[in-house]
Amino acid sequence: MNAIELNAVAHDGQVSVTIPERYRDAWNERSVRVILMMDEEPSKQPPQSLLTRLKQIKITGPEDFSAEHDAYLSGEKDA
């Protein structure tokens, strides 16, 4: 079966579909079957956990920040 999928909007009991130019010659004057299917609602992504969101945080700092972070937080070292 030859088929193409087109998007359309149903309004007042009618569905209007415009066949794209590149398909018109192949489909003009042909008998066609129309199947109406509702578009599915976009699936909602489950909320990310706090740890997952924290993993996405990026910071920049001095090269020794990971080893000396206490000294930077207390003010012993300047960043």
C-alpha positions as CSV (number, residue, x, y, z in Angstrom):
1,M,0.0,0.0,0.0
2,N,1.3,3.4,-0.9
3,A,0.7,6.0,1.8
4,I,1.7,9.4,2.9
5,E,1.0,11.0,6.3
6,L,-0.5,14.5,6.3
7,N,-1.5,16.7,9.2
8,A,-5.0,18.2,9.1
9,V,-7.5,19.9,11.4
10,A,-11.1,18.7,11.7
11,H,-13.6,21.6,11.9
12,D,-17.4,21.5,11.9
13,G,-17.5,17.9,10.6
14,Q,-15.1,18.4,7.8
15,V,-11.4,17.7,7.3
16,S,-9.4,19.8,4.9
17,V,-6.1,18.4,3.7
18,T,-3.8,20.0,1.1
19,I,-1.6,17.5,-0.6
20,P,2.0,18.9,-0.9
21,E,3.1,19.8,-4.5
22,R,5.6,16.9,-4.8
23,Y,2.8,14.3,-4.3
24,R,0.0,16.0,-6.3
25,D,0.6,14.3,-9.6
26,A,0.8,10.8,-8.1
27,W,-2.4,11.3,-6.0
28,N,-4.6,13.5,-8.2
29,E,-7.9,11.9,-9.2
30,R,-7.2,8.8,-7.0
31,S,-9.6,7.2,-4.6
32,V,-8.2,7.5,-1.1
33,R,-9.0,6.2,2.3
34,V,-8.9,8.6,5.2
35,I,-8.4,7.4,8.8
36,L,-8.8,9.9,11.6
37,M,-6.5,9.5,14.6
38,M,-6.1,12.0,17.4
39,D,-2.6,13.2,17.9
40,E,-1.3,12.0,21.2
41,E,-0.7,14.5,23.9
42,P,3.1,15.0,24.4
43,S,4.2,12.8,27.1
44,K,5.3,14.7,30.2
45,Q,8.8,14.0,31.4
46,P,8.9,12.8,35.0
47,P,10.4,15.4,37.2
48,Q,14.1,15.0,37.8
49,S,15.4,14.1,41.2
50,L,17.3,16.7,43.2
51,L,20.5,14.7,42.8
52,T,20.1,14.5,39.0
53,R,19.6,18.3,38.8
54,L,22.6,18.9,41.1
55,K,24.8,16.8,38.8
56,Q,24.0,19.4,36.0
57,I,25.5,22.3,37.9
58,K,28.8,23.5,36.5
59,I,31.1,25.9,38.3
60,T,34.4,27.5,37.5
61,G,37.1,28.2,40.0
62,P,40.8,28.0,40.8
63,E,42.6,24.8,39.9
64,D,43.0,23.8,43.6
65,F,39.3,24.6,44.5
66,S,38.3,21.0,45.0
67,A,41.2,20.3,47.4
68,E,41.1,23.8,49.1
69,H,37.4,24.6,49.0
70,D,37.2,25.2,52.8
71,A,40.0,27.7,52.6
72,Y,38.2,29.6,49.9
73,L,34.9,29.5,51.8
74,S,36.4,30.8,55.0
75,G,38.3,33.5,53.2
76,E,41.8,32.2,53.8
77,K,42.4,32.1,50.0
78,D,41.0,34.5,47.4
79,A,39.5,33.2,44.2
